[in-house]
Amino acid sequence: MALRESPFPNGLTQGLHAVAWGLILPCFWALDRLIAACRSTTLERAQRAEMECYLHPLKVVFSVILFLVLFLIFAPFALLGFLVWVPLQRIRRPFSYYRRKTEVEDGEGRSGWLQRDDRGTFMFVTANLCLLPDSLARFNNLANTELRAAIIGRRILQAVSRPRIRIVVDSPIISHGLGPSDSLLSQPTPSCYGSVDVRMQSPLAGGTGEDVASDAISKSNSGETMVTMHGENADGFCSSTDMDNGNQAEGHAKPAVQTSDVPWEVSAWFPAHVDFLCLEEVFDKQAAAKLSETLSPVFGHILYDVGVYACWPPGCCTAFKFLNSGLFLASRYPFLQAQYFCFPNGRGEDSLAAKGLLTAKVLIGQNQRQKNVVGYVNCTHLHAPEDDGAIRYEQMDMLTSWIREFQAKTRQADEEVAFDILCGDFNFDNCSPNDALEQKHSVFEDYRDPCRAGPGKEKPWAIGTLLEQPTLYDDDVRTPENLQKTLEWEELRRQYVAAPVPLDGCTLVYPDSGNPWVGRRIDYILYRESTLSRHCHTEVEEFSFVTHLAGLTDHIPVGLRLNVTLNQADN
C-alpha cells in the first residue's frame, strides 16, 4: 500500500495543525532572530574587520530590542497555538512524505536496475547538513539556514543530474595500482548539461534552488555513458577532457598510489546519479521544505520532518521534544513502507531532539521472473556528547533490534532483497580511545564498513569526516576544490579535520607509528549481505569523500556505490 503524503489522518486535523503552527511561527521566528543577533560566525566577524565596521554593537542593541518587543507581542498568540498544537502530535504520523512523479518511475527509466540482466548499481550518499534554526546553527559557526538549504539543494541537484561517464581503457598499464585521481569508475564530466551551470559559487552568495531548470534534470535518468579509450595511459585523456570542458570538473589530486581493496576517491562533486540521499540535522521545517522542493525533480520520493514532537513517550512525558529527529531520506524509487523509532535514552541537550532511526523499504523493479526487487535503507543519528559512549552503545542495540523487527514485519516471500544499508551520523569514530566501547559493537560484525580494518583501526585511505568548526571559513577549506586538496594531504588534514578524543586524564598518542593521520570519521555507510536473497551478490564499486558542500556544513558527505547481481543459477 502506498504511503500517505500527509502526516495527519484527515484534512480537519491537518488544517488545525496548520493554523496552530501559523500562530506559533511568528513568536518562534522572533526568538530565533533575537538569539541570532547576539551570535556571529567567524566569517561575519572577519567581514566586519575588513570593512572596519564599528557600528555592530549598536546594531545588536537595536536588534535585541526590536525582536524582544516582537516576541512579547506574538507570545499570547503562540500560547494559544501551542495549546492546540500539542494534542495534535499524538495523532501525527512521525514523518511527512513528498512525492513527485519522475522518469525513474516509468519502466526502463529505472536506470539503476536492469531487468534483462538481473543486476543493478546503486549510489548511496549520507551527509550531516547542520540545518538547525539559525540561532542554534550559529553555535556551530554556521548561519543563514534557509539560504544554505537552497544552495545545498542546488549543488546536489547539479551534481547528481549529470550522466555518469565510465571510462573503459584498453591498455596494459591499467594493471598497475591506481590512485584516487586515476579511478576509471567516475571520471570528469562536462560542467554544463542543458541549462544547468555547475560552476562553483561561493557559499551563501545568494540565489535559491528554484533557478535550476527542470528540463535539464531529466537527463539524470538516462543511465550511464560509456567512453572507450585506447592508448598508453589514462592521464592524458583526463587532462584533455578537462581542458576541452573549459570549466572545473570532478578533479582529483594525486597524493598517493591507490592499493586498497576498495576503489575510493576524494571528489569536489557529489557522485553522478545518486539513488538514495540520507541526510541528518535537517531540523528546520522551512529548510526541510525548501530542500524537498529543490531535490524533487530528481528524487521523486522524500521523507522529511521525521520524528515526534511534544511529550514523549505519550502519556509519560519523560522529555519534551522541541525538535524532530533531523533525518531526511530522498529516493529515486518509491517507498513501499517506512517506520520511525525514537531513542528513549537521550540526555542533556540531545533529549530535546527526537533522534532515532528511520527505516524504509523501497521498490527497485522486477527480476526476470517478474518478482519484485526491493531494498532496505536505514538512516540514523546517534547521541552527540563525546563522553556518553554507553548511551550510543545502547542506541546501537536498539537500532539493530528495530531493523530486525521492521524487516521481519515487511518482508514478503515472493520478493528479492537486493541491498540492506545502514547509514548516518554515529557521533563516534574508529580511532578515538574515548570511543573504544562503540568501536567493538556487534553492528560491525553484522554490517560491513568499507573504511574499517578492525576495532580502533582504520584502513590507510580512510579520511575523517568531522571538520573543526572555528576554521570552517579558512581559505584551505572554504571551497570544494581547496577542501579536496586539504583532505588529500595529511599535513593539511591535521589542521582542519577534528582530532581523535583521548580518554580523560590520558595523553593522546596518535597515529601509531607508520600509520596515516585519519581524524574523526563519524559519518558511516554500512552494508550487509546476510539479510539479502540467497542468490544475491553485492560488491563495492567505489567509496567517495565529497567536498561539494565546503563552507555550508561542518561534515564531509560520504558516498557508496554498490553493484548488485541476482544469480538465478543459484536458485
HUQUISUL-V814841 format. One line per field, one symbol per residue. ss: DSSP state (H for helix, E for strand, C for the rest). A space follows every 10 residues. Layout:
ss: ???
//
This chain:
ss: CCCCCCCCCC HHHHHHHHHH HHHHHHHHHH HHHHHHCCCC CHHHHHHHHH HCCCCHHHHH HHHHHHHHHH HHHHHHHHHH HHHHHHHHCC CCCCCEEEEC CCHHHCHHHC CCEECCCCEE EEEEEEEEEE ECCHHHHHHH CCCCHHHHHH HHHHHHHHHH CCCEEEEEEE CHHHHCCCCH HHCCCCCCCC CEECCEECCC CCCCCCCCHH HCCHHHHHHH HCCEEEEEEE CCCCHHHHHH HHHHHCCCCC CCCCCCCCCC CCCEEEECCC CCCCCEEEEE EECCHHHHHH HHHHHCCCCC EEEECCCCCE EECCCCCCEE ECECCCCEEE ECCCEEEEEE EECCCCCHHH HHECCEEEEE EEEEEECCCC CEEEEEEEEE ECCCCCCCHH HHHHHHHHHH HHHHHHHHHH CCCCEEEEEE EEEEECCCCC CCHHHHHHHC CCHHHHCEEC CEEECCEECC CCCCCEECHH HCCCHHHHCH HHHHHHHHCH HHHHHHECCC CCCCCCCCCC CCCCCCCCCC CCEEEEECCC CCCCCEEEEE EEEEEECCCC CCCCECEEEE EEEEEECHHH C
//
